[in-house]
C-alpha cells in the first residue's frame, strides 16, 4: 500500500513552522447565511491574509524548509494568480530570489502585483501548461532553481492543511467542512488534518462545473470538464494533482460541482451580508450550499473562504447582475407620446411609487413606431420583486404601456 503524501504530523509541524509568518485568520459564525441555508455556518476568512489567499501557508512551509544551497539558487513557480503573489511575497521577505512564470495573457494587475511583491515575472506561453514546461526546462533544468508547485508538493499541501487545523481548534463542534478544489492542495491538506482530529467529520469538496477535474478523475471520465470562462479562476484547473488525488479519493465524502450562477450569487452574498470581498473560488463553498441547501440542513458547516483576489471590474459586474437577479434593479420599456412634459410625468409616477431612476434613454427611431411616439427605456432601483411589480402596476394605472425588460444594463448598450 502506497504511503500518503502527507500525514497529520506533517500538518502539525507546518502549523508550528508558519506560526507568526502568516495570519491566523478568524473563523466566525454567520447568522444571516445560516438562516438562509438552514444550517449553522462558520466562515474561515483566508481572504484576510496579506496577499488575500490561503496560498501563503503552503508557500511559507515550503520556503522555510529550503537548504542554504536551495536558497542561494532561488525558487521558481508557475501561476497566474494567488500562488504567484504568495511565493513572491514570502520569498522576498525571506531573502530568496523568486521567478514566477505566467502565461502571456495574464491580467496586467496580477503581473504588476507579483512584481511589486518582489517576484521576477517571465511571461511565456498561452497556458499554465506552457509556462510549466518553460519553467522545468529553463529554470529548474538549466539554472537549478527549486520548484514551488502550487498544489502537488507535500510541504505545500501540509501548509494548506493548517487551515482546517485552526478551524477545528477554534470551532470543535463542526460536523462538516466544505472546501474548494482546484489542484487539490487545500482540500487534501484540510481533509487529512480534519480526519486526524475527527474521523467522523464530513469533508465535502467543491469544484466549478466547468473544471471538475477531481470528480472526473475519480469517475474515470476525463471529458467531464467543460472548460470555458469562469469567475472561479482559482479552481479552474484542468488536471488534478498526482499527490492530491489519492487523498481526495480517500477522504472526500462527496464532490460537488457548482454552476456559475451559484458562484456569482455567493460572491454577492458575501459582499452584501458579510461585507467581505471573495473571489469566485473563495465563494465556491457557499455556492454549493446555496445550490442544494437540503444536503446541509441542520448541520454545523465550516466554509473556507479561500481568497479575495477578484478584479474590481468583475466584482462590480457581479454585484450589478445580482441586483438584477433580485429585481432590485429593473429595466422598463414605457410607451409615451413624444411631447414636452411626458418624461416628467413618468418620472413623477416612478418617484411617487418609491423607485429611484438610475438611467433614462429615449428611443424615437425604431421602425414601425409612430413619428409622434417614443419609447422611454428606464433603469430603476427598487426594494425587491414586489416593489418592482408595484411600480409597474402604478405606471399602468396611470395609462402607460409598460414592458419589463430582463437583462439590466445590457438593454441600454
C-alpha positions in Angstrom: 0.0 0.0 0.0 1.4 3.4 -1.0 2.1 5.8 1.8 0.0 9.0 1.7 1.8 12.1 0.6 1.2 13.9 3.9 0.2 12.9 7.5 -1.4 14.7 10.3 2.1 15.0 11.9 3.3 16.9 8.8 0.4 19.4 9.2 1.1 19.9 12.9 4.8 20.5 12.1 3.7 23.0 9.4 1.5 24.8 11.9 4.5 25.3 14.2 6.7 26.4 11.4 4.4 29.0 9.8 3.2 30.5 13.1 3.9 34.2 13.2 4.7 34.2 9.5 1.1 34.1 8.2 -2.1 35.4 9.8 -4.2 33.0 12.0 -7.4 34.1 10.3 -10.7 34.4 12.1 -13.4 31.7 11.9 -16.7 33.3 12.7 -20.4 32.4 12.5 -22.8 34.0 10.0 -26.4 34.3 11.4 -27.8 35.6 8.1 -26.3 32.9 5.9 -27.2 30.2 8.5 -30.8 31.3 8.3 -30.7 31.4 4.6 -29.5 27.8 4.1 -30.9 26.2 7.2 -27.6 25.2 8.6 -25.1 26.6 11.2 -22.5 28.3 9.0 -19.0 29.2 10.1 -16.6 31.1 7.7 -12.8 30.8 7.7 -11.6 34.1 6.2 -8.4 33.2 4.3 -9.0 36.3 2.2 -7.7 38.2 5.2 -4.1 37.0 4.6 -1.7 39.7 3.4 -1.9 38.5 -0.2 -5.6 37.7 0.3 -5.3 34.0 -0.1 -4.6 30.7 1.8 -1.7 30.1 -0.6 0.7 31.8 1.8 0.5 28.9 4.2 1.9 26.3 1.7 4.4 28.8 0.3 5.9 29.6 3.7 6.0 25.9 4.7 7.9 25.1 1.6 10.2 28.1 1.5 11.2 27.9 5.2 12.4 24.4 4.7 14.9 25.1 1.9 18.5 24.3 2.4 21.1 27.1 2.2 22.1 25.9 -1.3 18.5 25.9 -2.4 18.0 29.4 -1.0 21.1 30.7 -2.9 19.8 29.1 -6.2 16.3 30.7 -5.7 12.8 29.3 -6.4 10.6 29.2 -9.4 6.8 28.9 -9.7 4.2 28.9 -12.4 0.9 30.7 -11.6 -1.5 33.3 -12.9 -2.7 34.4 -9.6 -2.7 33.7 -5.8 0.2 31.3 -5.7 2.4 33.7 -7.6 1.8 36.5 -5.1 2.3 34.2 -2.1 5.6 32.9 -3.4 6.8 36.3 -4.4 5.9 38.0 -1.1 7.4 35.4 1.2 10.4 34.6 -0.8 11.2 38.3 -0.8 10.6 38.5 2.9 13.0 35.6 3.5 15.7 37.0 1.2 15.2 34.3 -1.5 15.1 35.1 -5.2 11.9 34.1 -6.9 11.0 33.8 -10.6 7.3 33.4 -11.5 6.4 32.2 -15.0 3.0 33.4 -16.1 1.0 32.9 -19.3 1.2 35.9 -21.7 -2.5 36.6 -21.3 -2.3 37.1 -17.5 -4.2 40.2 -16.5 -1.9 43.2 -16.0 -2.9 43.8 -12.4 -1.7 40.3 -11.4 1.6 40.7 -13.2 2.1 44.1 -11.5 1.1 42.8 -8.1 3.5 39.9 -8.3 6.4 42.2 -9.3 5.6 44.7 -6.6 5.8 41.8 -4.0 9.3 41.1 -5.1 9.0 38.4 -7.8 10.7 38.4 -11.1 8.0 37.7 -13.7 8.5 35.9 -17.0 5.6 35.9 -19.4 5.7 32.8 -21.5 3.2 30.7 -23.4 -0.6 30.8 -23.7 -1.5 28.5 -20.9 -0.1 27.4 -17.5 1.0 24.2 -19.1 3.2 26.2 -21.5 4.6 28.2 -18.5 5.3 25.0 -16.6 7.2 23.4 -19.5 9.4 26.5 -19.8 9.9 26.6 -16.0 11.1 23.0 -15.9 13.4 23.4 -18.9 14.9 26.8 -18.3 14.7 27.5 -14.6 14.8 24.1 -13.0 16.9 22.2 -15.6 19.3 25.0 -16.6 19.6 27.2 -13.6 19.0 24.7 -10.8 16.2 26.6 -9.1 13.8 24.9 -6.7 10.2 24.4 -7.9 7.4 25.6 -5.6 4.4 23.8 -7.1 1.0 25.4 -6.4 -0.5 22.2 -5.1 1.3 19.0 -6.0 4.0 19.3 -3.3 3.9 17.6 0.2 5.1 20.7 2.0 2.7 23.0 0.2 -0.2 20.5 0.9 0.8 20.3 4.6 0.9 24.1 4.9 -2.6 24.4 3.4 -3.9 21.8 5.9 -3.3 24.2 8.7 -6.5 25.9 7.7 -8.6 23.0 8.9 -6.4 22.5 12.0 -7.2 26.1 13.1 -10.9 25.8 12.3 -11.3 22.7 14.4 -9.2 24.1 17.3 -11.5 27.1 17.3 -14.8 25.5 16.5 -14.6 21.8 17.5 -18.3 21.3 17.2 -18.2 21.5 13.4 -19.5 18.3 11.7 -18.9 19.3 8.1 -16.1 21.1 6.2 -16.8 22.4 2.7 -13.5 23.1 0.8 -12.9 24.3 -2.8 -10.9 22.1 -5.0 -8.6 23.2 -7.8 -5.4 21.2 -8.0 -6.4 19.7 -4.6 -3.7 21.0 -2.3 -6.1 22.8 0.0 -8.6 20.1 0.1 -6.2 17.2 0.7 -4.4 19.1 3.5 -7.6 20.1 5.2 -9.1 16.6 4.9 -6.0 14.9 6.4 -6.0 17.4 9.3 -9.7 17.1 9.9 -9.9 13.4 9.9 -7.0 13.1 12.3 -8.9 15.1 14.8 -12.4 14.0 13.9 -12.6 10.7 11.8 -16.4 11.1 11.6 -16.3 14.6 10.2 -17.9 15.0 6.8 -15.5 16.6 4.3 -17.0 17.9 1.1 -15.1 19.2 -2.0 -16.4 21.8 -4.3 -15.4 22.3 -7.9 -16.5 24.6 -10.7 -18.8 22.6 -13.1 -16.6 23.6 -16.0 -13.4 22.3 -14.3 -14.4 19.3 -12.2 -11.0 17.6 -12.5 -11.2 15.6 -9.3 -14.7 14.4 -9.9 -13.8 13.4 -13.4 -10.6 11.6 -12.3 -12.4 9.6 -9.6 -15.2 8.7 -12.0 -12.7 7.8 -14.7 -14.3 10.2 -17.2 -11.7 13.0 -18.0 -14.1 14.5 -20.6 -16.4 15.8 -17.8 -14.6 19.1 -17.5 -16.1 21.5 -20.0 -13.6 24.3 -19.6 -14.6 27.8 -20.8 -14.9 31.1 -18.9 -15.4 31.1 -15.2 -15.3 33.7 -12.4 -13.7 31.0 -10.2 -10.3 31.1 -11.9 -8.6 29.9 -8.7 -10.1 26.5 -9.1 -10.2 26.3 -12.9 -7.6 23.6 -13.0 -7.8 21.0 -15.9 -5.7 18.3 -14.2 -5.8 17.2 -10.6 -2.5 16.6 -8.7 -0.8 13.2 -8.7 -0.2 13.6 -4.9 -3.5 15.1 -4.1 -5.8 12.7 -5.9 -5.3 9.7 -3.7 -6.0 11.8 -0.6 -9.1 13.3 -2.2 -10.2 9.8 -3.1 -9.6 8.5 0.5 -11.1 11.5 2.4 -13.9 13.1 0.3 -17.3 12.2 1.5 -18.7 13.9 -1.6 -17.5 16.1 -4.5 -20.0 18.7 -5.6 -20.0 20.7 -8.9 -21.3 24.3 -8.9 -22.5 26.4 -11.8 -21.5 30.0 -12.5 -24.9 31.4 -11.4 -24.5 29.9 -7.9 -20.9 31.2 -7.6 -22.0 34.7 -8.6 -24.7 34.7 -6.1 -22.3 33.5 -3.4 -19.8 36.3 -4.2 -22.7 38.8 -4.0 -24.0 37.5 -0.7 -20.5 37.5 1.0 -20.2 41.2 -0.1 -23.7 42.2 0.9 -24.1 40.1 4.0 -20.6 39.7 5.4 -19.2 42.8 3.9 -16.1 41.0 2.6 -14.7 40.6 -0.8 -14.3 37.0 -2.0 -13.1 35.8 -5.4 -15.1 33.2 -7.2 -13.1 30.2 -5.9 -13.3 31.6 -2.4 -17.1 31.7 -2.7 -17.5 28.2 -4.2 -18.2 26.5 -0.8 -21.1 28.9 -0.1 -22.3 28.4 -3.7 -22.6 24.6 -3.0 -24.8 25.3 0.0 -27.0 27.7 -2.0 -27.3 25.2 -4.8 -28.5 22.4 -2.6 -29.3 23.6 1.0 -31.2 20.4 1.8 -28.0 18.5 1.7 -26.6 20.5 4.6 -29.8 21.2 6.5 -29.3 21.2 10.3 -25.5 20.6 10.1 -22.7 22.7 11.6 -20.7 23.6 8.5 -17.3 25.3 8.2 -16.7 27.0 4.9 -13.2 28.0 3.7 -13.3 31.5 2.1 -10.1 30.7 0.3 -9.3 34.0 -1.3 -10.4 37.6 -2.1 -8.4 38.4 -5.3 -11.2 39.4 -7.7 -10.8 42.0 -10.3 -12.7 45.1 -9.2 -14.4 45.5 -12.6 -15.6 41.8 -12.4 -16.8 42.3 -8.8 -18.8 45.4 -9.9 -20.4 43.4 -12.7 -21.2 40.5 -10.4 -22.8 42.8 -7.9 -24.9 44.6 -10.5 -26.0 41.3 -12.0 -27.1 40.2 -8.5 -29.2 43.3 -8.2 -30.9 42.4 -11.5 -31.5 38.8 -10.4 -33.0 40.1 -7.1 -35.2 42.6 -9.0 -33.6 45.4 -7.1 -32.5 46.9 -10.5 -35.1 46.6 -13.2 -35.2 47.8 -16.8 -38.6 49.1 -18.0 -39.7 50.0 -21.6 -42.5 52.6 -21.5 -44.5 53.8 -24.5 -45.1 57.6 -24.3 -46.1 60.5 -26.5 -43.1 62.4 -27.8 -44.3 65.7 -26.4 -43.0 68.1 -23.7 -43.7 67.0 -20.1 -44.2 63.3 -20.6 -40.8 62.4 -19.2 -41.5 64.4 -16.1 -44.9 62.7 -15.7 -43.4 59.2 -15.9 -40.5 60.2 -13.6 -43.0 61.6 -11.1 -45.1 58.4 -11.2 -42.0 56.3 -10.5 -40.9 58.6 -7.7 -44.3 58.5 -6.1 -44.1 54.7 -6.1 -40.7 54.9 -4.3 -38.5 53.9 -7.2 -35.1 55.5 -7.9 -34.4 56.3 -11.6 -30.8 55.3 -12.4 -30.7 55.8 -16.2 -33.1 57.0 -18.9 -33.0 56.8 -22.7 -35.5 58.0 -25.3 -35.8 55.7 -28.4 -37.5 57.5 -31.3 -36.1 55.9 -34.4 -37.2 52.3 -34.3 -39.0 51.0 -37.4 -42.8 50.8 -37.1 -43.1 53.4 -34.4 -45.3 56.5 -35.0 -43.4 59.7 -35.6 -45.2 61.3 -32.6 -44.4 58.4 -30.2 -41.3 57.3 -28.4 -40.2 54.6 -26.0 -38.7 55.5 -22.7 -36.1 53.0 -21.6 -35.6 53.4 -17.9 -33.4 51.7 -15.4 -35.0 51.8 -11.9 -33.6 50.8 -8.5 -36.3 49.2 -6.3 -36.5 47.4 -2.9 -37.4 43.9 -4.2 -39.6 41.9 -6.6 -42.9 43.0 -5.1 -41.8 46.7 -5.1 -40.8 46.4 -8.8 -44.2 44.9 -9.6 -45.9 47.7 -7.7 -44.1 50.4 -9.7 -45.1 48.7 -13.0 -48.7 48.5 -11.8 -48.8 52.1 -10.8 -47.4 53.1 -14.2 -50.1 51.0 -15.9 -52.8 52.5 -13.7 -51.6 55.9 -14.9 -52.3 54.8 -18.5 -48.8 53.9 -19.7 -48.0 50.7 -21.7 -45.1 49.2 -19.7 -42.9 46.2 -20.6 -40.4 44.8 -18.2 -37.0 44.1 -19.9 -34.9 41.4 -18.3 -31.1 41.8 -18.6 -30.4 45.1 -16.8 -27.7 47.3 -18.4 -27.4 45.1 -21.5 -30.6 46.6 -22.9 -29.1 50.0 -22.9 -25.8 49.2 -24.7 
